[in-house]
Amino acid sequence: MGTVTKKDLVDRIASQTDLKRSDVRDVIQSFLDNVINELGEGNRLEFRDFGVFEIRNRAARMAQNPRTLERVPVPARKTVKFKVGRLMRHAVDEEQLAEAATAESTGETSDV
């Protein structure tokens, strides 16, 4: 497992579609900008089978500074919640099952 960057996605999509990298990069950036703008306006974004992005309000609370053990107030704020869609859930579950099977066959322990 590794990290996939936006550049990696641009390269992969450009090679799969025979589009110019700059065009693919512009489309991906526009998509991401629009997701950010819609969430900033408080809108819910639903992509069937992929997932749902929505804004949630987190209540104010008291926290503790781990270094000084001083109690500090944390103000209320908004956060983005992502609920996984059907296809992504199945893809992740299949990957976890495959990893568990591999670990079992090699004698490793797994937390699945």
Residue pairs with C-beta under 8 A, 6 or more apart in sequence:
6 25
6 28
9 28
10 21
10 24
10 25
10 28
11 21
13 19
13 24
13 28
14 20
14 21
14 23
14 24
17 24
35 45
35 53
38 45
39 45
39 53
39 55
39 80
42 55
44 52
44 53
44 54
44 55
45 52
45 53
45 54
46 52
47 85
48 85
49 85
49 86
49 87
49 88
50 85
50 87
50 88
51 82
51 83
51 84
51 85
51 88
52 82
52 83
52 85
53 80
53 81
53 82
54 80
54 81
54 83
55 78
55 79
55 80
55 81
56 78
56 79
56 80
56 81
57 76
57 77
57 78
57 79
58 76
58 77
58 78
58 79
59 76
60 73
60 74
60 75
60 76
61 73
61 74
62 71
62 72
62 73
62 74
63 71
63 72
63 73
63 74
64 70
64 71
64 72
65 71
65 72
84 92
96 112
97 112
99 110
99 112
100 110
100 112
103 109
103 110
104 110
